[in-house]
Amino acid sequence: MVDYVEDTSVTRKQVGIRLLYTLLFLIIFEVLKLIIQITVLFQFVYLLITKDYIKPLRRFSDRLSTYAYKVIRYVTLNENQRPFPFADFPAEAEQAEETVRFE
């Protein structure tokens, strides 16, 4: 019985390049965190004033959180596909709940 062993040898150059991309995406992730915090605060201030939320901002926030998830998967070596701007910006991950409840 012969076991098939995939050649997984990597060079230091490949590791170094991946490290540089990882550092770039860690910086991008920090910017994403700031943008998400700003959108959350803005959405709640708007909600407190008008008692309604901004639907386009909810969709944007969902796409942004999906992008942040993709970035985290890439930097933790759980995904090989480089996130945006090297790939398309992700679509909404899940359909948002129609109504927001405060319980």
C-alpha positions as CSV (number, residue, x, y, z in Angstrom):
1,M,0.0,0.0,0.0
2,V,1.5,3.3,-1.1
3,D,0.4,6.5,0.7
4,Y,0.2,9.6,-1.4
5,V,2.1,12.4,0.3
6,E,1.5,15.8,-1.0
7,D,4.7,17.9,-1.5
8,T,4.2,20.6,1.1
9,S,7.8,22.0,1.2
10,V,7.9,25.7,1.3
11,T,10.8,28.1,0.9
12,R,11.8,30.8,3.3
13,K,11.1,33.3,0.5
14,Q,7.5,32.1,0.3
15,V,7.1,32.3,4.1
16,G,8.6,35.8,4.0
17,I,6.2,37.0,1.3
18,R,3.3,35.5,3.2
19,L,4.5,37.3,6.3
20,L,4.6,40.6,4.5
21,Y,1.1,40.1,3.3
22,T,0.0,39.2,6.8
23,L,1.5,42.3,8.2
24,L,-0.3,44.4,5.6
25,F,-3.6,42.7,6.4
26,L,-3.1,43.2,10.1
27,I,-2.8,46.9,9.5
28,I,-5.9,46.7,7.3
29,F,-7.7,44.8,10.1
30,E,-6.9,47.6,12.6
31,V,-8.5,50.1,10.2
32,L,-11.5,47.9,9.7
33,K,-12.0,47.7,13.5
34,L,-12.0,51.5,13.7
35,I,-14.5,51.8,10.8
36,I,-16.8,49.2,12.4
37,Q,-16.7,51.0,15.7
38,I,-17.6,54.3,14.0
39,T,-20.5,52.7,12.1
40,V,-21.8,51.1,15.2
41,L,-21.7,54.3,17.2
42,F,-23.3,56.3,14.3
43,Q,-26.0,53.7,13.8
44,F,-26.9,53.8,17.5
45,V,-26.9,57.6,17.7
46,Y,-29.2,57.7,14.7
47,L,-31.4,55.0,16.2
48,L,-31.7,56.9,19.5
49,I,-32.7,60.1,17.6
50,T,-35.0,58.7,15.0
51,K,-36.0,55.3,16.5
52,D,-35.1,53.7,13.2
53,Y,-31.9,52.3,11.7
54,I,-30.2,53.0,8.4
55,K,-30.6,49.9,6.2
56,P,-27.7,50.7,3.8
57,L,-25.4,51.1,6.8
58,R,-26.5,47.7,8.1
59,R,-25.7,46.1,4.7
60,F,-22.4,47.9,4.6
61,S,-21.6,46.8,8.1
62,D,-22.4,43.2,7.3
63,R,-20.1,43.2,4.3
64,L,-17.4,44.9,6.3
65,S,-17.7,42.2,9.1
66,T,-17.5,39.5,6.4
67,Y,-14.4,41.1,5.0
68,A,-12.8,41.3,8.5
69,Y,-13.6,37.6,8.9
70,K,-11.8,36.8,5.6
71,V,-8.8,38.9,6.8
72,I,-8.7,37.0,10.1
73,R,-8.8,33.7,8.3
74,Y,-6.0,34.7,6.0
75,V,-3.6,36.1,8.7
76,T,-4.2,33.0,10.9
77,L,-3.2,30.7,8.0
78,N,-6.7,29.2,7.7
79,E,-7.3,30.5,4.2
80,N,-4.9,30.9,1.2
81,Q,-7.0,33.3,-0.9
82,R,-5.8,36.8,-0.2
83,P,-8.7,39.1,0.7
84,F,-9.7,42.4,-1.0
85,P,-8.0,44.2,-2.8
86,F,-6.4,41.0,-4.2
87,A,-9.9,39.4,-4.6
88,D,-13.4,40.7,-4.9
89,F,-14.9,42.5,-1.9
90,P,-17.2,39.9,-0.2
91,A,-20.9,40.0,-0.5
92,E,-23.2,39.9,2.5
93,A,-22.6,36.7,4.5
94,E,-26.1,36.3,5.8
95,Q,-29.4,38.0,5.3
96,A,-29.9,40.5,8.1
97,E,-32.9,40.0,10.4
98,E,-35.8,42.0,9.2
99,T,-36.6,43.6,12.5
100,V,-34.2,44.5,15.2
101,R,-35.4,43.7,18.7
102,F,-34.2,45.2,22.0
103,E,-34.8,42.7,24.8
